Amino acid sequence: MESVYLSIMALNNFFNWLKGKKPNHKTKNPSSPSNRIEEYSEPELKDNLVEQAKEIIARGKPIDHVLSSDTCKALDHYRLQIGNIFKKAGVIPESLPDDRLPRIVINENLFFKARYYHPTTNTIYLGSKQDLINGRIIGGEIGHSLRDVYIPYGGDKPTTAEFFDFLGQRILYKSVDKNTRDALFEDGSPNPYGNIVRKDMTKKEILEISKELRKRHSEKMSEMKKFGIKHLRDYEALTPAQRKEYDRLNEQQAELYKMRESKTHHMKPYEFASRVDLDKIPNYQTVFNLPESEVRRRFFRSKPTYDNPRESSSPEPSMDLSGKLALIFGSLSLLLSAFMHFNISGNAILATYSVSENHFSVIFFLIGFLLFIAYLIKK
């Protein structure tokens, strides 16, 4: 996804250069596009997170411009404000350097909307300035990035990574004041099931929804292919009416893709994260720092376990290697004992007795018994 994004950005900048556009160049005409961009890159700094986001959003929509926390002081200020919320919540240490917090890049002028965290560059990519005031989006991407503080990229399975996405949303919701919460989460607390899937749906029903969404998404993509868009210049060559239709189809396919992804890729880890009682976690850092195997053992279950790794309010026992060996040796000892005491030949069963064979049977029985005792002690 990032390679497509960067390729389009390179083309975007190249065509700007051909046209003689210089987004960072100050002009004397206050109404010129480049001056609008310059004005946009200098919004005021606000103490309140929501007011800061609104200040950035209110600066209008510049043409062919990427907004980055590297170049915009207000967006960098917003980045630090979000980081401080999670520092105070105890997700990351107060001593974590500001440059370790993720960068934020926004580009709402391309004909696709990218919203994802890229760990290699420690960057959150947003598709719209409006995402800054959407707690689900910004909280989820911050959740991804802060997990990366402790566990290097590639250390988690996708479902485990999405667990921290939803956990980030919930922590943000819990950690801000009511006014900020109402502004960032207009629909209320984060919902793991979205607005399509019900909690009581069967797996079959969910898969049917996913299949239908995939079909509708393919139909929209087929309609978009008729425009022959392969490069940014193809998009710019469209008439206003064609561009409007293309944008409409693109928004619809993006929404269908997002809905389908949330029902297949996100739903189960979101559901597991929604069951976590945040009040039972004295220090969020302990959770974000857990190895993936421990995260899944503690929280990917009907009732999560918290303080003691071996303690669970809803035990889900499984026999480990020692238990299996104890069962195997115990069964073998009984079978050997039976066969060594009886000589089976044809239709006649003659009882025979052998001292050495009996000792061999006893040894097997004792091994199985000792392994079983060791298994019980370990439990």
N, C-alpha and C positions, 0 to 999 in steps of 0.2 A: 504493500500500500504506500509506503513511504517513497519507494523508487518512482512510482507513478506521480506522486505529489511533487517530488523534486524535479522530475522531467518536465512537468507542466509549468512549474515555477521558472525553470530555466528558459523555456520557450516564451513565457510571459515577459520575462526581463529582456530577452533578445528583441522581441517585437516592440517593446517600449523604447529600446535603444534605437531601433530603426526609425521609429516615429519621432525621435528626438525628445521623448518624455524623460524628465529628471525629477522623480518624486521627491527627492530631498532638497531640491533647489528652490531657494526663496525667490519669489517674484514680487514685483512692485504692485501688480494688479491684485487687489484683495479678493476678486471674484474668480480668479483663474483656478483651474483644477489643482495645479501644483501647490498653490497657496492654501487651498482647502486641505491638502494633505499635510502641509506644514502646521496648519492650525490644529488638525486632528492629532498630530503627534505631540502636542503640548497641552493636554487637558490638565485641569487643576488637581492637586493632591487633596484627598479627603481623608478624614480620620475614620469614617465609617465605611465598612466594606461595601455595603449596598450602595451608598452614595457614590463611592468610588467607581463601582461598576456602571452606575447610571451616567456618571460624568463621561466615561469612556464611550458608552453607547450613544450619548447625545451629540457626539462630535460629527455626526453625519457619516455618510458612506463614501469614502474616497474611491477614486478610480484606479484600478491596477495597483493596489497597495497592500502589502503584508504588514500587519501590526505585530510587533514582537516586544517582549519584555526587555530585550537587549537594547532596544532603541527608544522605547516609550517609557518615560519615568512613571507615568500614572499606572501603566500595566505592571511595571516592576513593583510599584508600591502595592498594588492589588495582590500580586504574587506573594509578597512578604506578609501581607495581612492574613491571607489564607494559611500560610506556613505557621504564623504565630498562633492561630486558632488550634492547629493540631499539636503545636508544641505545648500550649497550656493544657490541652486535653491529655497530654502524656503519651501521645503516639510516638513522638520522636523527642530526643533530649533537647533541652533548652540550649545546650552548647553546640548543637549542629550548625555549622556555618551557613550563612544565607545563600552562598553560591552552590550549596548542595541541594537546595530546594529546586524543584523543576522549573525550567523556563516555560513561558507560555507564548505560543504563536497562533495568530488568528489570520485567516484569509477567507473572507466571505465573498470574494469576487470571482473565484474559479467556478466552473460548472459542476462541481461536486462538493459535498460537505464532509470534511474529514474531522473525526473526533476520536482521538486515541492517544495513548501514552507511548512514546518511543524510548525505551530504557538506554539504548546506546548513547543517545545525545541528551538523555534526561530532559525530555521536552514533551509538554502537553500540547497537542495540536487541536485547535477548536475551529469549527466551521462558521461560527457567527459570533459577533460581539454579545448577542443575547445569551449565549452559553455562560457568560460570566455571572449571570444572575439566575442561573439554573442550578440549584443545589444538587440535583441528581447527577448531572453531567460533571460539574467541577468536583464534587465530593468523590465520585467514582474514580475519576482520573487521578486525583490526589491519592486515593487509596492504593491504586496501582503503583504510583511513584514512591510512596512511603514504604511499601513492602520491599521495593527494590533497594531501599537504604540498608536493609538487613540481609536479604537473600538476593544474590546476584541474578541477573537476567538469565532465564532458561532453567532456573531451579525449581519452578512450579509448573504443574500441568495447567492447561487453560482453565479448567473448572476451578482449580485452587486459586488462580489469579483473579477470577471473577468473584470468588468469595470475598477477597479483600476490596474489590470494587464496591460491593454492596455494604461491606462493613464501613468503608470510608464515608459513604452516604449517610449511614446511621449515626456515625460519630459526629459528623458535621451538624446534622440535625439536632443532636443532643447538646452540642457544645456552644451553640450561639444563643443569644437572647431571643425573646419572643418576636420582636419586630423584624429582626434579621431572618429568623426562621420562617416567618410568614411570607417574607419577600422572596426567599430562596426556594421555598417549598410551597408553592401556591396550592398544590393538590393535597397537602398534608404530609404525614410521615412517609418515607420511602416504602413503596409497595413492591414486593418481589414478584408479584404475578401480573403486573401491568394492568391494562384495561381490557384485555381480551381473554386471557386464561384465568379460569376460576380455580380456587384452591382444591375443590372437590372433583376436578376433571380427572378422568383416567388417562393413562399413558397413550392409549389408542386415540382418544379424542384429541389430545395435544398433537400427536403425529398427523392426524387428519388436518388440523388447522395449519400445521407447518407445511404440509403438502399443498394445500390450497394457496397459501401465501407464496410459496415457491412458484406455482403456476402463474399467479397474477404478476409476480415480479418478472418472470421470463417474458410475459406479454408486453410489459412496459419497456423492457430492454430491447425487444424486437422492434417496437415502434420507434425507439430512439435511434436504432441503427439505420433507419431509413434516411436520416439526416446526413449520414456519412461523416460524422464528426470523428476525426482521428487526431487532430492537432488543434491548438488554441486558435490558429488562424482560420480554421474551418468554422469554428463557433463564431468568431468575430465577423465572418462573411455572411452570416445569416441575416435576413431582414428582421426588423423589430418584431413582427408577428411570428416569424419562425422561431426566433430566440425565446419569445414568451412561451410558445408551445413546448419547445425543448426543455425549458426550465421547469415547466409544469410537470412534464413526464419524468424529469430527473428527480424532482422532489417526491413524486409519488413512488418511484422505484426505490429511492433511498429509505422512505418510510416503511415500505413493504419489507425491504431487506432487514431493517432494524427490528421490525416486529417479529419476523421469522427468527432472527438471530437470538432475540431475547427469549423466545419460547423454547429454543433448543440448546443454545450455548450458555445462556445466562440463568435460566429459570431455577434449576436444581441448586447450584451454588448460592444464588440469591436467597432461595428458600432456607438453606442451611444457615446462612448468615443472619437471616431474620429471626431465627430461633435463639440466637445468642443473647443471653441476659447481660447487657453491658454493665449493670450494677454489680455483677458478680466478678467483674474483672478489675482488680485493684490497680493494675498498671497495663495499659494497652500495649506497651512495648514488649511485654512478655509474649503476647499473641503474635504481633507482627514479626517477632524474632524466632518463632518456632520453626523447626524443620517441617517440610511439607508433610512428611509421614505423620508427624504428631498433630498437625493442623487437621488432617483428614481423620485421624483416629479420635480426636477430641470432639470435633464439631460436625463432621459429615455423618450424622446419626440422628435418630429421632429425638433424643434428649442429650444435649451437649454436657460435657464434663469440664470442670474448671481448674480448681486448685491442685488436686492430686492427680497426676497422670493415670494412675491405676484405679481411680475412684469414679464411679458412674452411678447416677440415680436410676438409670435404665440399662443394666448390664446386657451386653451383647457378647456372650462367651463364645470363644472359638478354641478348639484344641490345638495346642502348639506341638512342636516336634517331640518333646519329652512325653507328652500325653499319648501321641500316636505310637511311639516306640513301646511305651508301657502296655498299650492295648495289643500291639502286635506280638510282643514277647509273651504276654500272659496267655493269648490265644494259642500260640505255638506250643507253649509248655503243656497246656491241656490236651492238645491234639497228639503231641508226642507221647504223653503219658498214656493216652488211650491206646495208641498203636503199639506201644512197647509192652503193654500188658496183654494184648490180644493178638494172636497170629491168625489172620483171616486167609482161608484157602478154600476156594470152591464154595460149596454150601455148608461146609463145616467150620465152625468157629471154635478154636481150641484155646483155652486160657493157658498162657505160659508166663513164666516168671523169670526175670533176669536181674541179678543184683546190679551189674554194671549199667544196664539200661535204665534201671530205676534211679540210680545216682545221676545219670545224664538228664533225666526228666526233672529231678529235683533242682538241679543247677539252673535249668531254663526257667523254672517256676520262680526261683529266688531272684533271678535277674529281672524278670517282669515285675515282681512284687516291689523290689527296690526302686525301679524306675517310676512305678505308680506312686509310691510314697514321696519321691522327689518332686513329682508333678504336683501333688497335693500341697506340699510345702511351698513351692514356687507360687502357686495361686494365692 
